[in-house]
Amino acid sequence: MSRKLKVYSNDQVVASSEGEGRINVSLSGLEPATTYPKGKYKVAFEENGKESEKVDVPEFTTNSILITSISFVPESKTVQSGSHEQLEPNIAPSTATNKALSYVSNKPETVKVDENTGMISALETGEAVITATTKDGSNKTAQITITVE
């Protein structure tokens, strides 16, 4: 016999699912990396047109949205000695919860980079590779080659 699981918020049904045995239901519109208190949502079963008593959903926390890729477009850039520029990598998805990156230069004497902001300073003629790494635990990296003239 099929049963319906209903999820309520403020006495309004916000999600439901039908099935036999164990029933899973998905809620849309939840904010990532957010803790929802016990009782914010309630659940009830409906079977044969009769609904059970509503029960509080325990406190739960939604998952973070991790970065799936970062890239620099283009992958190389030429700058003038003495100049300063902000690196702006592309981050996907745009809804990632933590978009913070760390930056490192393989030749800091040629191109210095602020490890937290990605601001580069071109110090002397030459070439350096800047590596950006995600801080959200996804361990994604991207590189850009900076040529200083």
Number of C-alpha atoms within 10 A of each C-alpha: 7 11 18 19 20 20 24 20 13 10 10 11 14 15 15 18 14 17 12 9 9 8 14 10 13 9 9 8 6 12 14 14 13 12 13 16 13 12 15 14 21 20 19 18 20 15 14 9 8 8 14 11 11 15 14 16 16 12 12 12 13 12 13 15 18 20 23 14 15 20 17 18 12 9 13 14 13 12 16 14 17 13 12 16 12 12 16 12 18 13 18 14 14 11 13 16 16 15 17 15 20 16 22 19 22 15 14 17 14 21 28 22 25 14 16 12 14 21 15 21 22 26 18 17 16 15 18 21 19 24 20 25 20 22 15 17 10 13 12 17 15 17 20 20 18 21 20 21 14
